[in-house]
Structures are given as C-alpha cells and as structure tokens.
Amino acid sequence: MQTTNSRAVRALAAAALLSTAPATLAGLGDFFLLNNSSAGLYRGQVGVDNGEGLLGPLPIGSWYDLAPGFDPSAVFAMRGHTLVSLSTTDAAQITSVSPDREFINIATDTATSTLYAVTSGVPGTSQFGELLTVDPVTGQTTTIGQLGGGTDGLPLVGLGFDPFSGNLFLTTETGALFSINANSGAATFVGATGLSHPYDIDYNPADGNLYISDAGTGQLFTVDRTDASVFPSTLHSGVSLSTGLAFAIPTPGTAGLLALAGLGAARRRR
C-alpha cells in the first residue's frame, strides 16, 4: 500500500516535469473514450473539438468505466462486471477476468501499478460501499475500507486516481464529486459539479488537470479539486454515450523523467 511520503514524492515529480515541459505538451493530452451506445473505443486530443477517431469496435454489451493501463499499450475497461484490457492501437481485447466482487468503477495508479475499484452501498442495510484493490490477472480483490461520507446508495458512475493529491475522485449520476483517501477508503464530499451525466473522471498527465467526461453534453470538463467547479474543455459529441474516460499515460521515456525528478525531489527534502 502506498504511503503519504510516496504520494508526495510522485506529486513533486509530476510538478517538476510539468514545469520543464515544452509548450507542445502543456495543455494537451490524448484521451480514450468508451462509447456504450455503439460499442467502440475512441481516441481524441484535448483542445481538438470532435476530433476523436474510432480505434475499433467492441462487442455489444454494457460498457462502463475506463482506466489507464499500466503501460501505453492498453487501457482497462469494465464490460458488465468483467474486467478487460483493450489495445490502445485497435481496441482488441487482450485479457479478461471476472473479479470475485461486483463493481463497475475502476481507476489506476500507474506509478505503482495499482488497480482500484469501488462498490456501491445499499441504504438501510449493513452493505456499505467500499474501496478495493484488484489483481487484474486473477481478479482477486482486497478491501481497503468503507467509503461512507454520504456515498451509500448513490449511483456511482466515475472513478479516477489523482497523483498530485494521492487521492481518488468519484463522480455520481447526481453530479456530486467526492474525494477518496487511497489509504483508508474514506470518502469526502467535495461539491456539486452541476453536470447531468458525469460518467467518468481521470487525470491528464500532460497538464495536471482532472477531467470529467459528461455524456449529457458530449464534452470534457476540467474540474476543480477543491470545490467541484467545472470548466468546458473539449467537445466529443461524436461519441453519443461516453461512459468511460482514460488519458494516455506517458511514454517510457517520459516516465523515466518523472522517476528521476521524483528521486531528486526526495533527496533535496532529506
């Protein structure tokens, strides 16, 4: 399990990279979208309206959340309650596993190769929503802790990991945004986004922002981590029902720069 210090080092590394990034990197970022309506995986770029292109069709079914893979070649997706990995080249299915718990919301900490998931609670029962880690090979889950924070019974629709804070962020179909402590699972209400269908949320390593994909408007929004206020970014109206969002992770060369920056930051703090 990651520690507060390791999260701080990773945040400093990301900040160091962004501060020296070329202008062509800052403010951009490639992203992937799941289209549940026509069952396809698309790729677009921040700042390019309606520029997403189809990578490949997917089997018809209930496609939910999307999360970055542990390397640039794949993304994780939920088809019903099955966890699959999809090629970022042609959307071909690479792996498939049925986890030992049911969930549809996933997120990844790519720096530590950790896959997270959340389950939904049932009001009036002893069944509470929980934060889990998932082994993507075996499907075995490990419970971190209960969400609480007013999330029980809410329709949970999007989950993303934020390397700057070390927390996860969770969206609900009611438009609420929650932060989740990755060590305890405890959820904290951040605010109301005002969006009608904020189906997924993810971190863009190219500009350091959190983005929400809103199926109600067919648009990406940046979201403020402190008060849940949102700002329009990029139209993707060609994807009629975007239920999953994942940003492309840095290439191995860029990941190496992040690691070096983090090591230097850690040494300076000693």
N, C-alpha and C positions, 0 to 999 in steps of 0.2 A: 504494500500500500504506500502511496506517495506521502511525503512529509511536507509540512509547511515550507521548510527550507528548500526542498527540491522544487516546489512550485515557484518560490521566489526567484530561484536561480534561472528557471526556464523563462519566467516573465522578463527578467533582466536581459537574457539572451535575445529574446524576441525584440525587445526595445532597442537593443544595440544594433541588431540587423536593420531594423526599420530606419534608424537614424542615419545609417550609411547607405541605404538602398538607393539605386538610381531612380530618376524621375519616372522611368518607364515601368517601374514596379509599383511604386506608391500609388494607391487609389485604384488599382486594377484588381485582377484576380479572376481566375477561371472557376466556374462552379458547375455542378451537376444537379439536374432536376429529375425527379421521378414524375411521370405523368400517369396517374391512375386511370384517367379516362380512356386513353388509347393504348395504355401499357407500353411505355417506351422510356428509355434513358436518354437524356439530352445533355448537351454541354453548351454553356454560354460564357460571357465575359462581363464583368461589372462595367457599367458605363456604355454598353452596346445594347440599345433597346431592340427587343425582338430579334436578337442575333443568335439565339440558341439553335443548335443543329442536332438532328437525331443521330445518336451513336448507334442505336439498334433497337428493334422491337423486343418486348418482353412477353412471356406467357401471360395470357389473360388471367387476372386474379386480383386479390385485394392487396395492392402495393401501398405500404405505409411509409415508414421513416427511412432516411438515408443518412449515412455517416461516412467520413473519410476512411479509407483503408489504412493499413499500416505501412504501405508503400504506394508510390504513384500509380501502380498498375491496376488497382482495384478500389472499389467502394463497397461498403456493407449496406444491405437493404433488408427490409422486412417484407416478406410475402405472406400475408396472414400472420401466423405465429412461427413461421420458418425463417431462420436467418440464412441469408445467401450472400455471397460475394460476387460482384459483377465486374467484368473487364471495363476499364475506362477507355478502351480502344473501340470495342464493338458491342458492348453490353452483354457479351456472352457470359453465361453462368459458370463460375469457376468452382465454387463449393456450395454445399447446402447442408444444414444441420437443424434438427428440431431440439430446441433448448428444453431443459427439464422444468422450466417455469414459463407461463404465458405472459408475453409482453409484446408491444409493437413499437416502443420508443427506444432508440439507441443513440449513442454518441461515442466518440473515441478520443482518447488522449494519445495522439500519435507519437509523442515523445517517449512514452513509457509502454506503448503497445497495449493499452488497456481499453477494453470494450465495456461500456456501461449500458445499463438498461433500467427502466423504471416500470413498476407495476402499478395498477390503479387500485385504490381502496374502495370499499363498499360501505356507504353510510349505514349506521345503525348496527354494524357487526364488528367482530374483532379482526376483520380483514382490513389491514391498513396498507396504503401504498408504500413501496419500498424502493430503495436504490440498490442495484445489484451490479456485480461484475460478471462477465460472461466469457467462458472459454470458447472462442469461435471454431475450434476444431471438434471438441467433444460436446459442446452445448451445456456443459455444467455451469451452474450459476452459484455465486457466493453473495449472501446478503450483507450489505454494509450497514443499513439502518433504515428506520421508518422515515417517510417524508414529513408527515404532519404539516404544520404551517397553513392549514386550511385547504390542502390539496385533495383530501379524501372525498371521493365521489365526483370530482370534477373530470370532464373529458380531457385527458392529457394527450396532446397531439404532436408536440415537437420537443426534441431534446438535443442540446449541443454542449460541447466542452469548451471552456474559455481558458486558454493557457496563461493569460495575464493575471487573472484572479485565482486560478486554480479551482474555480467552481464550475458546476454545470448550470445551464439555464434551461428552463422548462416553460413551454407555452401551453395554454389550454384553449379549447374551442370557444370559451367565453371571452378570449382576448387578454387574459391575465398573463403576467410574466412572473416567474419565481426563480430565485437562485437556489442552488442545492450545494451544500457542503459535501465535497467529494470524500471526506474522511468519515463523516457521521451519517450522511444521508438526509440531514435536517434541511427542510425547505423554508425559505423566507420569501414572503410576498414582496415583489419589487414595485409593481404598479400595473395599471391597465394600459395596454397598447392602443386600444381603440380599433383594432383590426378585427374583421369578422371571421376570417379563416386563416389564422397564423399557423399553418400546418407543420412548419419545421423551422429550426434556428441553427445557425452554425457560425463558426469563427473564420474570418478571412485572413490568412497569414500575410497577404500582400499589403493590407492597410491597417490591420489590427482591430478592425471593427467586427461587431456581431451583426449578422444579417438575419432577417426573417423573410421567409417566402410566404406571401399571402395569396391564397388561392382565390379569395374573394375579389381582388383587384388585378390578379395576374402580374404581380410586381414584387421586387425585392425592396425591403426597407432596412436601413440601419436602425439599430435600437440602442438607446442609452442604458448602460448597465445599472445606473443609479436610480432612475425614475421611470423606466419603460417607455419614454417618449420615442416616437419613431419618425424617420425622415425618408421620403421617397428616394429610391436609388435607380433601379433598372427594371424596365418593363420586360416581362416574359409572357405576354398574353398569348403567344403561340402554343404554350403549354396550358391546356384548359383546366387541368386539375392537378396542380403541383402539390403532392403530398410529401415529398422528400427533397431536402437540400443538403448538399455537401460541397465544400470548397476543395479544390485540388490542393494536395499537400505539397510542400517544397520538394524540388528535385534533390537527389542525394547530395549534390554539391552545395546547395543552399542549406540543407540540413546540417552539413558539416560546419558551415559558417555559424549556424545557431549554436552548435555544440561548443565551438571554440569561444564564441562570445560569452556563453554561459560559464565556461571554465575560468575565463579571465575575470568575469564579474565576481565569481565566488572567491578567487584568490585575493582580489582587491578588498573584499569585505572582511578578510581574516585579520 
